[in-house]
Amino acid sequence: MQAVMPAPARAREAWIDAALNPRSIAIIGASDNPDKIGGRPIKYMLQHKYAGALYPVNAAREQVQGIRAWPDIAALPETPDMALVCVPGAAALEAVTQCSQRGVKVCIVISSGFGETGAEGLAVQRRMAEVAAASGMRLVGPNSQGLASFDSNALATFATLLGEVPPQDGPVAIASQSGAMSMVPYALLLAQGIGVRYAFATGNEADLTVADFACAAAEDPAVRLILLYLEDLVDPDTLTEAARLARQRGIPMLALKAGVSDRGQAAALSHTGAVATEDKVLDAWFRQNGILRVAEMRSLVQGARLLLKPRRLKGRRVAVLSNSGAACVMGADAAERHGLDVPPLPDDVRQTIAKLLPNFASAQNPIDLTAALLTNNRFFGDVLPHLAGDCCDALFISLPMSGQGYDAEQFARDTAAFQADSGKPVVLACPLRRTREVFESHGVVAYEHDEDAMAALGQLAAVSALQSEAGRLAEAGSRARHPAGVPAETTRFLSEADSLEQLEAIGIPTAPWRLCKTDEDVRLAMRTLALPVVIKACSADIPHKSEYGLVKLGIGDADEACAIAGEMRATCGRLGKSLDGIIVASMVRGRRELLIGARWDEKFGSVLLVGDGGKYVEAMPDAVTLVQPFDLSHVLRQLRTLRLAPLFKETRGDPPLPVEALARLAVVVGNWVQAENGRIISVDINPLMAQPHGGLVAADALVEINGRQ
């Protein structure tokens, strides 16, 4: 991973110690029944010997689960660091008020029935947050399953899985908006022998969010992997800071973002709104902050053992080594599925390896040792040192045959030595448990299935690349924070003439055009512009003119042009739409129609869309979505992931499409929207014509602005 320059040290916030390692915990609504919500946290902490003070609060009992109970929080002999509220409804708000008055640092509200139930519950939730803020107390929840710190066994949670899967401290932190999804990865990790340091469930996030806990985890020297489950990204700036802290320490951060829909996009009038959907914007945001987004729970944890190793991938080149030709083929296929390359070995390396193996073995990449390894175990250790140079970035070993006759112990020692000497990540796939255990005992990560092993390598490569690029972008100049501003409840489109003038002012080339008010203006345009021309009605009320027959192509006669202009004036009159005039523009003949679009997002700032254009852009989208920060290098890198990318090189005698010019103009548009800070809602340049001999020209444009500005 690329090194990131240290940022100024953050002041450690006072609530963090109280939340992560509380010295004392009050349980309000404590139950003597260890299986009830108010009883489980007490049971867990007694069972696992939490060293701090426990204060059950229950006015109806003198003891709860064998320890003294207290009538209310005011009666406690000390102010607890943390309070856990397990009482329902209005009583929860009263309990929060009492905790705030007592000076509690962190209050976890287990109780539900607030913001998740509707407007009335949301109002109570907001009041709860106000009460907490008034005293400086931090609030977790409501509707939270609780917080679990496994180093101290401060298990302030009612999670039922803790009754089935005993706590085990480790290097992983989990922060989740869902209670269940804070514990599922916990159980899956422990099944792999990986302990968990923290499991945070933030619930409705009236105050503290997943992002806050991600920041806290990233500052803990014991944490080496952070896993997030999100249903809504409510605090991107804080999560950006968490990602920066994680990069600074070389901690991978993975996120499972669920519940994404395209609501609000179906009615979008701009191509950018329809194609740069919420989900794609989130993808871009995670990518540009160095966070690896995964699609399902298994993927959140499957690479953990490899990601916890200190080694990172410098590239995506993998050497595949096996004693099975079929495993070699399947390994290469799996590598491609997971974004990895299996390149040919350099001639000198290939020739050296070939001399070590029988003539029926393969010294290409993949390297097939064949079943000859059974009688010549030394082949394995002889080959490995020759892969330590600059021929690959990682090693994938598949041993589908590894039983009697194979010296697994020696193979494992050789692999561990290769891993240590070369600094390259290594992963083994082997169906035989005994062989996997031998390799694991020597510090080599092993999986049962080839696909899982290669998926883990793919995640490692992705994390390495994402964090390196995010660090580079941050060093180049991170996105300026923007104020929330006035929501764009009222927006309006500029006419095409006004839109084109805006683009020309920021340096976007446009096709030669004239705005004509009269027939004489039309005739003048026909005399001065290159023919043929396109004729369009210019109206801010009609963003998509072709739907009303208000665009005519290939006109070369002045009389015909005047007649068309008259028809367009009449059509706008019948529709009751305003008309600024008639645009006459030279028809631009291009090799390809491209697209640049941008829109303002109140969470993320400028969202950029760039790629293939034309009228089918929504039906067959081939464009990349980016959020700030981005620069020319980053846009170019993303453009080369498009289906269109082969045309950026000379193809079948055609010159390459001007990808660098496209990227430069995209950065200009994206930065313009960012600088306007909400005054521009969206920009569509479609088509942006790639000229036969290079260069780009905007043939149409649509700009939407905030009507309140």
Buried (B, 14 or more C-beta within 10 A) or exposed (E): BBEBEEEEEEEEBEBBBBBBBBBBBBBBBBBBEBEBBBBBBBBBBBBBEBEBBBBBBBEEBEEBBEEEBBEBBEEBEEBBBBBBBBBEEEBBBBBBBBBBBBEBBBBBBBBBBBBEEEEEBBEBBEBBBEBBBEBEBBBBBBBBBBBBBBBBBBBBBBBBBBEEBEBBBBBBBBBBBBBEBBBBBBBBBBEEEBBBBBBBBBBBBBBBBBBBBBBBBBBBEEBBBBBBBBBEBBBBEBBBBBBBBBBBEBBBBBBBBBEBEEEEBEEBBBBBBBBBBBBBBBBBBBBBBBBBBBEEBBBBBBBBBBBBBEBBBBBBBBBBBBBBBEBBBBBBBBBEEBBBBBBEBEEEBBEBBBEBBEEEBBBBBBBBBBBBBBEBBEBBBBBBBBBBEEBBBBBBBBBBBBEEEBBBEBBBBBBBBBBEEBEBBBBBBBBBEEBBEBBBEBEBBBBBEBBBBBBBBBBBBBBBBBBBBBBBBBEEEEBEEBEEBEEBEEBBBBBBBBBBBBBEEEEBBBBBBBBBEEBEBBBBBBEEBEBBBBBBBBBBBBBEBEEBEBBBEEBEEBEEBBBBBEBBBEBBEEBEBEBBBBBBBBBBEBBBBBBBBBBBBEBBBBBBBBBBBBEEBEEEBBBBBBBBBBBEBBBBBBBBEBEBBEBBEEEEEEBBBBBBBBBBBBBBBBBBBBEBBBBBBBBBBBBBBBBEEEEBBBBBBBBBBBEBB
